[in-house]
Amino acid sequence: MDDRFLYSTEGGIATITINRPGKLNALLPDMILEFSDLLERARRDNAVRCVVLRGEGRAFCAGDDLNPEDRFKYGPPDMHTRLKMGYPRLVNDILQMRKPVIAMLRGYAVGAGFDIALACDFRIAAPDLKMAAIFVKRGLGGGCSYLLPRYVGFGKATELLLLGEMIDAPQADRLGLLTKIVPDDQLEAETYALAGRLAKAATQAIGAIKNARNQGLGC
């Protein structure tokens, strides 16, 4: 397995860790494909009943790594390429996972990292968390534009999307973007307590509810 990811299972919980702390867990195109494969591995494993996504070190995910040599490895970022090779594939994979997915958040969850966190069903955050739809500041468009308005409403989403400003954990919590803020030294324990509870729940019912929710988003 790619050493930029860690994968483990215990007690019905699969943990996928982005393991690129020196780059704040920013994602390269080939990493996105590996990430998608790990999500598929968790989906296919009947012993896995809940998935936890986390980042190694001091950040969850700083988004796409914009290194031009790696960014265009699979061709120019047209819509088809982005849906197949870019992080929108991960957003879809997480949304459509018929198992609960928890994001364990600390440090930065910005850009693609923000969108991936929003795709999860629960977000447990440390107090140092910073979130941003930072795409506009990088000259990019489109990121978070599907999920963010559904969380915070059209007007606030427009503000966050067009200004690209950072919001801290209390702001994110007030906007309904977080499930819970916990002290940093309790982050892992709180995340896995929730994961354990969900792993003992009715997984097929959770999957059916998520599917109905997703269909409702498209109405």
Secondary structure, DSSP 8 states (H G I E B T S, - for coil): --TTEEEEEETTEEEEEE--GGGTT-B-HHHHHHHHHHHHHHHH-TT--EEEEEESTT-SB--B---HHHHTTTS---HHHHHHHSHHHHHHHHHH-SS-EEEEE-SEEETHHHHHHHHSSEEEE-TT-EEE-GGGGGT---TTTTTHHHHH-HHHHHHHHHH---EEHHHHHHTT--SEE--GGGHHHHHHHHHHHHHTS-HHHHHHHHHHHHHHHT-
